[in-house]
Structures are given as C-alpha cells and as structure tokens.
Amino acid sequence: MSAPADVFTLTAEERALLPTDADVAFYAEHGWYLSKKLFTDEETALLRSASEEFYAGARSRTLPVRPPRLAYWTPEKGAVQRHNDYIHYESDEIASVLRKPLLGAVAARLAQADAIRVFQSTLILKPPSPQEPSNVVPWHFDRDYWATSSSERMLTAFIPFHPCDERMGTITMVDGSHRWQELDRDAVTARHFVELGRDAESVLHRTAEANGAEVRKVPVVIPEGHVSFHHCRTYHGSGPNLSPDPRRAISLHLQDGENTYRSFPLADGSLAAYNHDVLVRRTAEGTPDYADPEFCPAVWEGQPPAPAA
C-alpha cells in the first residue's frame, strides 16, 4: 500500500541532507551522484539482519506468480553472486527502510520530478570469491531493460549495507555516458547483464568512440549509510570482491511519477516485456499499471523541498 501523503515530509535535519543545486547540476552532467548519509547505523544494521533472515527463508509474502526473467538466488545455486528481485515486496523489514521519504526526496531532486515510485529492487550479495565469474558485473545501463517504460528520468539508488570501496567491488560509473547516443544494435532486454560477458566491454568502447568520448571509469567509494545514485542511461558495472567479507547491497530502481507502460516492438517483431507485466494491475486501457501501489509503492510525492541552509 502507498503511504498517506502526509508522511512525505522531512525534518530540518533531513533537508540538510538533500542534494544542493550544484549537486543536481553535477548529476545532470555526470550521470551519477554520491549522497550524504541518508540512513542511520541502525537502519543499515536492520538491512543486514533482515537480509540474513531472508536468505534463511523468512518472507513477509511471496510473489503470486513467477515472472519469466526473475533473478532469484536460492541456496542450491551455491556461492555465486546472489540476486533476489522484488525484495521490497517480499520483506516488510527491508521495505520499511527503502521507503524512507528522505531517499525518495533525494531521487526527486535529482530527477527533477514531483513524485518517485519504486520500480524494482534487487537484494545483492557478492561473496568474497575473486575467482567466481558471476562476481564481475559487465558494463550495462538500466534503461536497456526498461524498454516498456516511457520515462527517460528513471534512476537507480545503489545502497550498500556497510562501507563499500573498490576492493569490495563497489559500483563503478562510466562518467557522462548517460549523454551518449546509442549504437544500432539488438535490444538487450532479453538478456540479463550477467549474460553479456566480454561483449559488454567492446560495446562500451565502440559506443564511446562513436560519440567522440573517452571511457572514464569512476569507482564510487561509499561510506556506510550513504547512497550512490545513477541515471538510467549511465553505463556502470563492478569488479570482483577482493575483501574477506561479502559485499551486501540493494539496487533500488526508481521511476518518476510520469512513467507509464508503453508498447515497444523488438527487431524480431515481438514486443518487449518486463517482469511487472504479469504482476501489476491493469489500467483502464488494459495495459500494465506501473503505478500499482502493491508492487510500485510511492517513496515521495510532491515538489521536494529545497535543502536547508
């Protein structure tokens, strides 16, 4: 259920944590932004404990049907990188942290939107296994997987549950790549990014060359409680976890309030689809409703306030 409108307010202390006008301009130019400390130590501790309970089998609820391309680690898959989609739906404890209005207000400032909803959320655990191939996330940008979304302002919040640096395989941005024009190539909506492999590096460099740009990779060092945001067209990836501890995080994909479903034909004549399409309610026109509060709850509504001086 969506929260009532009166919960979308911030304290003066929270307003001081919002992106400044200069931060918003940086995001527009570079395609990414590292926030101030948005989550308390208690909130990140809750994310850690709730994720372990989830891995042990705890669920607030389960999906009513299994979407066709669901990323969903289960114990029999072993010590690979774990991805579990719809964590905001299946764990109320985790959802209580992800739906913090301050997080939504930061996203609204960056996207210059009056409303922000969850689009998807994925619980991620990258084990301390440098040799594990799944630990390397190839270069990709999220918009490629959202062909059925109408918006170009969608963005992602990468939320580690602990300090996250390059040794842990933190998220790495290709600076300014959200402004590139894409090459003509087959849509990758049918392939998860872990299937791209070495092709991704080649596509990245060919795209940069076609745009007369250089590939500048920026590993984002994220203190505990801080969040890395990136534009839906920003290329990003991550390297192996070289530390002795698992890298724990959530990738929270966010949509502005104007985003809706659109029909998107692929090269083979079929229509692109997203996992939501078999889960969410239907609009009056019979299309998937990406504003369904059960699967796409609001995290901010209304014009976000200016940051406190």
Secondary structure, DSSP 8 states (H G I E B T S, - for coil): ----GGG----HHHHTTS--HHHHHHHHHHSEEE----S-HHHHHHHHHHHHHHHTT--S---SS--TT--B--GGG-SS-EEEETHHHH-HHHHHHHT-HHHHHHHHHHHT-SEEEEEEEEEEEE-S-TT-GGGSEEEE-GGGG-TTB--S--EEEEEESS-B-GGGT-EEEETTGGG----S----TTS-GGGTTTHHHHHHHHHHHHTT----EEE--B-TT--EEEETT--EEE----SSS-EEEEEEEEEETT--B---B-TTS-B---GGGGTS-B-TTSSB-TT-TTTS-EEEES-------
